[in-house]
Amino acid sequence: MAKPLDRPYSRYSRDAAALLGQLIRRARIERKLTAEQVAERVGISRGLLRRIEQGDPGCSVGAVFEAAAVTGVKLFDADRGALAAGISANTAVLTLLPQSVRVSTGAVKDDF
Protein backbone atom coordinates (compact mmCIF):
# COMPACT_ATOMS: atom_id res chain seq x y z
CA MET A 1 0.00 0.00 0.00
CA ALA A 2 1.38 3.37 -1.00
CA LYS A 3 2.11 5.85 1.75
CA PRO A 4 -0.06 8.97 1.42
CA LEU A 5 1.72 12.24 0.78
CA ASP A 6 1.96 14.26 3.97
CA ARG A 7 3.08 17.33 2.14
CA PRO A 8 3.09 18.58 -1.43
CA TYR A 9 6.34 18.24 -3.36
CA SER A 10 7.34 20.47 -6.25
CA ARG A 11 7.19 19.03 -9.73
CA TYR A 12 10.98 19.31 -9.97
CA SER A 13 11.47 17.25 -6.78
CA ARG A 14 9.02 14.58 -7.90
CA ASP A 15 10.66 14.34 -11.34
CA ALA A 16 14.14 14.12 -9.81
CA ALA A 17 13.06 11.37 -7.41
CA ALA A 18 11.40 9.46 -10.26
CA LEU A 19 14.51 9.74 -12.45
CA LEU A 20 16.84 8.61 -9.66
CA GLY A 21 14.53 5.70 -8.88
CA GLN A 22 14.52 4.65 -12.53
CA LEU A 23 18.32 4.85 -12.67
CA ILE A 24 18.61 2.67 -9.57
CA ARG A 25 16.15 0.10 -10.95
CA ARG A 26 17.87 0.02 -14.33
CA ALA A 27 21.31 -0.44 -12.74
CA ARG A 28 19.96 -3.20 -10.50
CA ILE A 29 18.51 -5.08 -13.46
CA GLU A 30 21.63 -4.57 -15.60
CA ARG A 31 23.77 -6.00 -12.78
CA LYS A 32 21.34 -8.93 -12.54
CA LEU A 33 20.57 -8.25 -8.90
CA THR A 34 17.19 -9.10 -7.42
CA ALA A 35 15.30 -6.57 -5.33
CA GLU A 36 15.78 -8.84 -2.33
CA GLN A 37 19.58 -8.90 -2.81
CA VAL A 38 19.83 -5.13 -3.08
CA ALA A 39 17.49 -4.55 -0.15
CA GLU A 40 19.55 -6.91 2.00
CA ARG A 41 22.83 -5.22 1.05
CA VAL A 42 21.37 -1.76 1.70
CA GLY A 43 19.76 -2.88 4.95
CA ILE A 44 16.19 -1.95 4.04
CA SER A 45 12.99 -3.81 3.23
CA ARG A 46 12.00 -4.80 -0.30
CA GLY A 47 9.00 -2.49 0.07
CA LEU A 48 11.22 0.52 0.73
CA LEU A 49 13.41 -0.42 -2.24
CA ARG A 50 10.27 -0.61 -4.38
CA ARG A 51 9.23 2.86 -3.19
CA ILE A 52 12.71 4.20 -4.00
CA GLU A 53 12.55 2.70 -7.49
CA GLN A 54 9.08 4.17 -8.01
CA GLY A 55 10.38 7.63 -7.14
CA ASP A 56 8.61 8.17 -3.83
CA PRO A 57 10.02 11.50 -2.54
CA GLY A 58 9.20 10.54 1.05
CA CYS A 59 12.00 7.94 1.27
CA SER A 60 14.99 8.74 3.45
CA VAL A 61 17.85 10.28 1.52
CA GLY A 62 20.32 7.95 3.23
CA ALA A 63 18.48 4.87 2.00
CA VAL A 64 18.25 6.29 -1.53
CA PHE A 65 21.96 7.18 -1.62
CA GLU A 66 22.93 3.75 -0.29
CA ALA A 67 20.73 2.01 -2.87
CA ALA A 68 22.43 4.09 -5.56
CA ALA A 69 25.87 3.18 -4.22
CA VAL A 70 25.08 -0.54 -4.08
CA THR A 71 23.74 -0.57 -7.63
CA GLY A 72 26.60 1.58 -8.97
CA VAL A 73 24.64 4.73 -9.82
CA LYS A 74 26.98 7.74 -9.65
CA LEU A 75 25.37 10.63 -7.86
CA PHE A 76 28.10 13.19 -8.51
CA ASP A 77 30.62 13.67 -11.30
CA ALA A 78 33.56 13.58 -8.92
CA ASP A 79 35.77 10.95 -7.36
CA ARG A 80 36.04 10.39 -3.61
CA GLY A 81 38.96 12.80 -3.25
CA ALA A 82 37.09 15.62 -4.96
CA LEU A 83 33.99 14.94 -2.84
CA ALA A 84 36.06 15.02 0.35
CA ALA A 85 37.71 18.28 -0.75
CA GLY A 86 34.30 19.79 -1.54
CA ILE A 87 32.94 18.75 1.84
CA SER A 88 35.88 20.28 3.71
CA ALA A 89 35.63 23.51 1.67
CA ASN A 90 31.91 23.80 2.42
CA THR A 91 32.54 23.04 6.09
CA ALA A 92 35.05 25.90 6.22
CA VAL A 93 32.49 28.31 4.73
CA LEU A 94 29.69 27.07 6.99
CA THR A 95 31.76 27.73 10.12
CA LEU A 96 31.94 31.41 9.15
CA LEU A 97 28.17 31.77 8.77
CA PRO A 98 25.80 32.44 11.67
CA GLN A 99 24.57 29.39 13.56
CA SER A 100 20.92 30.31 13.12
CA VAL A 101 18.71 32.74 11.30
CA ARG A 102 16.20 34.74 13.25
CA VAL A 103 13.24 36.54 11.79
CA SER A 104 12.54 39.94 13.26
CA THR A 105 9.27 39.85 15.19
CA GLY A 106 9.02 43.56 15.94
CA ALA A 107 7.23 45.85 13.57
CA VAL A 108 9.24 48.68 12.09
CA LYS A 109 7.95 52.07 13.21
CA ASP A 110 8.51 54.39 10.30
CA ASP A 111 5.84 57.01 10.97
CA PHE A 112 8.05 60.05 11.40
N, C-alpha and C positions, 0 to 999 in steps of 0.2 A: 504494500500500500504506500502510495506516495505521500510524503510529508507535506502538509499544507504550507504555503508561503506565509511566514509571519510578517514579512515586510516586503514592500515592492522593491524590485531591483531594476536598475536602468537597463535599457535595451543593450547597451554596450557591454555591461557586466554579464548579462545572460548569454549574449553571443560569444563572449570570450570563454565563459565556462563551458558552453557547448562545444566550441572548437577544441579546447584543451581535453575535454572528455573524449571526443572523437579521436584525437591524436593518441591518447593513452590506449583506447580500445584497439585502434589500428596497429599500434606497436605491439600490443599483447598478442594479437592474432598473428602478426608477422613473425613473432618470436616463438609461435606455437606454444604459448602458455595458456593454461585454462584460467578461468576467473578464480577458481578455488586456489590454484597455485599462487597467483599474484596476491590475492587477499591474505593468504597465509604469510607470505614473505613481507607484506606491508604491515601485517598485524591488525587487520580490520576484518569485518564480516564481508561475505560476498554481496550482501545487500547494499552496504556502503560503497563497495567497488562499483556495483551496478549504477548507483546514484551518481557517482563520480563520472562514469562513462556516459551517462545520459545528460550530463551538464548541469546537475543540480547546484545552484550557487550557494546553498546552505551547508554544503559539506565543509569540514574543517580544512583550512589551507595546508596544514601539516600533512594530513592524509592524502590530499591531492598531490602535493609535491613529492611525497614518498612513493606514491603510485607511479608518478612520472619517472622518478629515478629508477625504480625497479624495472620498468618497461623500456627504459632507455630514451625517453623523450627529453630533449634538451630544453630547458626553460630559459636559458640565457645564452647569448653568443660569446661566452667567455669561458676560459678554463678556470680551474680551481684557484690558481694563483691570482688571476685578475679579479675573481669574485672576492677573495680575501682582501686584496688591496682596496677594492671598492668599499667593502664593509668598514675597513679601518679608516678610510678617508671620510666616509659618512659619519662614523662615530666621532671623529675629531670635530666635524662641523656641528654635530648635534650637541656636543658638550658646551659649545659657545652660545647656544640658543637658550632662551629662558626655559625653565622646567615646566611651566604651565602658562596657559593663556587665560586671562580673566577678562570678562566682558564687563564694561562699566555699567553699574546699575543706577547711578545717579543721573538725573536729567540735567542737561546743560541749561543754565539760566542765561539767556542771551537777550533779555529785554532791558536794554540800556535805558 
